[in-house]
């Protein structure tokens, strides 16, 4: 029995829209990462980008449970000694909720060129409006 390997020219991509209002950050991010990766398709191939496009709306209304808004830190490092910068999630969610969500998804995708190409298919917006009406996205109901 032969294994199926997806070829780039045969991959069909759909567009999905996800409403993140009132839903936990990690649960939404993990399901979005799975769709970006293509694991919901029978043609999933681990070493190929077979995933679909995902539009996330209402990123500013996403929820962090417990005391995570004050205790959890967004960390980045400049690669210089003493270059660690930490920002509480409360500040990040007030200023750039799109960045917070995309970073959560990025951490759930493969590292390297494959993961970076998957992340380009994620579009995150504040509020109900998005700029991808022409793609006729399907509404995706998350199961959590």
C-alpha positions as CSV (number, residue, x, y, z in Angstrom):
1,X,0.0,0.0,0.0
2,X,1.4,3.4,-1.0
3,X,1.4,6.5,1.2
4,X,-0.2,9.7,-0.2
5,X,2.1,12.6,-0.6
6,X,0.5,16.0,-1.4
7,X,2.0,18.0,-4.2
8,X,2.0,21.8,-4.1
9,X,0.0,22.0,-7.4
10,X,-2.7,19.7,-6.2
11,X,-3.5,21.4,-2.9
12,X,-6.8,23.1,-2.6
13,X,-7.1,25.9,0.0
14,X,-10.3,27.2,1.6
15,X,-10.9,30.3,3.6
16,X,-12.4,30.2,7.1
17,X,-13.4,33.0,9.5
18,X,-13.3,32.4,13.2
19,X,-15.0,34.7,15.8
20,X,-12.7,34.7,18.9
21,X,-15.0,36.9,21.1
22,X,-15.2,35.5,24.6
23,X,-13.2,32.3,23.9
24,X,-9.9,31.2,25.6
25,X,-6.8,32.2,23.8
26,X,-5.0,28.8,23.9
27,X,-8.1,26.8,22.8
28,X,-8.7,29.0,19.8
29,X,-5.0,29.2,18.9
30,X,-4.6,25.4,19.0
31,X,-7.6,24.8,16.7
32,X,-6.5,27.6,14.3
33,X,-2.9,26.1,14.2
34,X,-4.4,22.7,13.3
35,X,-6.3,24.2,10.4
36,X,-3.3,26.2,9.2
37,X,-1.3,23.0,9.2
38,X,-4.0,21.1,7.3
39,X,-4.5,18.3,9.9
40,X,-8.3,18.4,9.3
41,X,-7.8,17.2,5.7
42,X,-7.4,13.6,4.5
43,X,-4.6,14.8,2.3
44,X,-2.5,16.0,5.2
45,X,1.3,15.6,4.6
46,X,3.6,16.5,7.5
47,X,6.4,18.0,5.4
48,X,4.1,20.0,3.1
49,X,1.9,23.1,3.6
50,X,-1.5,21.6,3.0
51,X,-3.5,24.0,5.3
52,X,-6.2,26.5,4.7
53,X,-6.4,30.3,5.2
54,X,-7.9,31.5,8.6
55,X,-9.3,34.9,9.3
56,X,-9.7,35.7,13.1
57,X,-12.0,38.5,14.1
58,X,-12.6,40.1,17.5
59,X,-9.0,39.5,18.6
60,X,-9.4,42.2,21.3
61,X,-12.2,40.2,23.0
62,X,-10.3,37.0,23.5
63,X,-10.1,35.8,27.1
64,X,-7.2,34.7,29.3
65,X,-8.5,32.6,32.2
66,X,-7.4,32.9,35.8
67,X,-4.7,35.5,36.7
68,X,-2.9,35.1,33.4
69,X,-3.5,38.7,32.3
70,X,-1.3,39.9,35.2
71,X,1.0,37.0,35.8
72,X,1.8,35.7,32.3
73,X,4.6,37.5,30.5
74,X,5.2,38.0,26.8
75,X,9.0,37.5,26.4
76,X,11.4,38.5,23.6
77,X,15.1,38.7,23.5
78,X,17.4,40.9,21.5
79,X,20.2,38.2,21.5
80,X,22.5,40.6,23.4
81,X,23.5,40.0,27.0
82,X,20.8,41.3,29.3
83,X,18.4,41.8,26.3
84,X,15.4,40.0,27.7
85,X,12.2,42.1,27.6
86,X,9.1,41.0,29.5
87,X,5.7,42.6,29.1
88,X,2.6,41.5,31.0
89,X,-0.2,40.1,28.8
90,X,-2.6,42.8,30.1
91,X,-0.5,45.5,28.3
92,X,0.0,43.3,25.2
93,X,-3.8,42.7,24.9
94,X,-4.6,46.4,25.3
95,X,-2.0,47.5,22.7
96,X,-1.6,44.7,20.2
97,X,-4.1,41.8,20.6
98,X,-3.5,40.7,17.0
99,X,0.2,40.2,17.9
100,X,-0.6,38.2,21.0
101,X,-2.9,35.9,19.1
102,X,-0.5,35.3,16.2
103,X,2.4,34.6,18.6
104,X,0.3,32.0,20.4
105,X,-0.4,30.3,17.1
106,X,3.2,30.6,16.0
107,X,4.3,28.7,19.0
108,X,2.1,25.8,18.0
109,X,3.4,25.6,14.4
110,X,6.5,23.8,13.2
111,X,9.7,25.9,13.4
112,X,11.6,26.8,10.2
113,X,10.5,27.7,6.7
114,X,7.4,25.4,6.7
115,X,6.0,27.0,9.9
116,X,6.7,30.5,8.6
117,X,4.8,29.8,5.4
118,X,1.9,28.4,7.4
119,X,1.8,31.6,9.5
120,X,1.4,33.8,6.4
121,X,-2.1,32.2,5.9
122,X,-3.3,33.6,9.3
123,X,-5.1,37.0,9.2
124,X,-6.0,38.5,12.6
125,X,-8.3,41.6,13.0
126,X,-9.7,43.7,15.7
127,X,-13.5,44.0,15.6
128,X,-16.0,42.4,13.2
129,X,-14.6,43.9,10.0
130,X,-12.0,42.2,7.8
131,X,-10.6,42.9,4.4
132,X,-11.1,39.4,2.8
133,X,-14.8,39.5,1.8
134,X,-13.9,38.6,-1.8
135,X,-12.6,35.2,-0.8
136,X,-16.1,34.2,0.5
137,X,-14.8,32.7,3.8
138,X,-16.8,30.0,5.5
139,X,-17.7,30.4,9.2
140,X,-15.8,27.9,11.3
141,X,-17.4,26.8,14.5
142,X,-14.7,25.9,17.0
143,X,-15.2,22.9,19.3
144,X,-13.8,23.4,22.8
